[in-house]
Amino acid sequence: MQHVDRKPRKRKKHGRAIWIAAAALLLAVSVAAAVLLTRQTETEDPDIPETGGILLNRGTEEVESVTVTRKGSEPWMLTRGSDGKMHLNGEEDWTAESETIRRMLESLANLAYEDVLTENPADYQGYEALFGLEEPAVTACVRFADGQEVTVRIGDRIPGEEERYYMTVDGDGRLFAMSRGQAEDLDPSPEILHPVNQPEIFAVLLDRITIAGADGEPIADWRLRGSIEDRDVSTNWEMTAPVLYPADDVSIDRLKSAAEDLRLGIYVEEATEENLEKRGLLRPARTLTLHMAAGSTGKVSDSGVYDVVERPESTVVIDIAESEDGMYHYVRFGNEIDKAAYVMLAPFLTVKPLDTAARYLFATPLNSLSSMTVEKDGITTEYTLKRGVVTDEDTGETRTACLRNGTEISWDAFTALYDRLLTVNITGMLPADAEPGNAHTKITLRTVNGGAHTVILSDWDGMHDAVTIDGGTLFYITRDSFSAEVPE
């Protein structure tokens, strides 16, 4: 076995004496033995070289297989397939390419030790249990392409040393100290090596987000009115459960971003009925459904080209069980049961639907507006926008014009009015038993995409008006707090 010493560095000098003391005490039918391992620390000598080293110096691409046995668990194996990649337990469709695998292969191909605790096998052989080596915490066997095999056994943590563990290597009689980092590299959980089928979610294609409870009924539901290609796509969402009301665009953007960033963590097992029941997923606490319209997505490639991909209509459904530890949830996605971190699911588990209701009365951007009709005190005033069809007499160029009941008015005056309308905010939330009175004002906004939004103001308590937007009534506003008409 190759032994390549590390580059010397200064460190404290240690005595190498390892002594083992055994004491037997007869108590009826039992015998106990104790073996102690101690090391003397002498004065610091800056000229003493580092005694650690490297037992192997191979390339990770030379590793053909790795078999890992954890104490009390069944062994699992990585083997290099015909594609040159490592596969778990011989499954060609289970490719292990994570950073965890890279570190593991690197640690085995360049097997290092921190110290030699004893050169004499007789100092510890026969007492392996005292070092956690009779039943090692981890046994890792690596086989290389040229047929060389190396077996590493990792025992207990060295008493008084948080960062080092006992280690032996088959064929080498010495007892080594291994670093904690390398011990962890050689002991990954096989579950985290299994590839996880990640949902493909694109925020720009989302047009519906639904969260259902254990009974399957929607707790919260938001949907896009119109098309994902409309100009007002960001402001044209509405909440349909628990009530019907326009949704706040900022809240929707947060939900869409959280959906696109959603990643499942660790593969657990196949989603059989038995496993679903065991993980609390036969009747999940929550079900998240994300619907995406057909459309295109794209990104800039490494060569600087913007690549566009056409994607079909699709739906992603994720069942979520109650958390057992507050950190992870078992989830079902397709035919798999995985673990997902709470922080990934929190935006959908903690959202309060009413908090996503729009607080502004008007949300349609000016470039999406086609007309605005105001009905108040029996008088109807209609503002119609003509885009690109009116020719300026002085310049000969087309421009946008605003007609009030068929007569052109100042474009600047109308845009100033509309800019103020976009800032009109609600005053407060109506009590659950509120009963709005007579409706005295109705404002209808029509969009260039053929959509329409209505704002209705109704008497409530003499000082405030109840606000009904697109059929939903949640809030009130101070009476006469805004005007929707351009002065004559």
Secondary structure, DSSP 8 states (H G I E B T S, - for coil): ---EE--------B-----------EETTEE---------B----TT-----EES----GGGEEEEEEEETTS--EEEEE-TTSSEEETT-TT-B--SHHHHHHHHHHHT-EESEEEES-GGGTTT-GGGGT-SS-SEEEEEEETTS-EEEEEEEEE-TT-TTEEEEEETTEEEEEEEEHHHHHHT---GGGGS--------GGGEEEEEEE-TTS-EEEEEEESS-TTSTTGGG-EEEEESS-EEB-HHHHHHHHHHHHH----EEEEE--HHHHHHTT-SS-SEEEEEEE-SEEEEEE-TTS-EEEEEE--EEEEEEE---SSSSEEEEEETTEEEEEEHHHHHHHHS--GGGGB--BS----GGGEEEEEEEETTEEEEEEEEEEEEE-TTT--EEEEEEETTEEE-HHHHHHHHHHHTT-B--EE--TT-----EEEEEEEEETTS-EEEEEEEE-SSSEEEEEETTEEEEEEETTS---S---
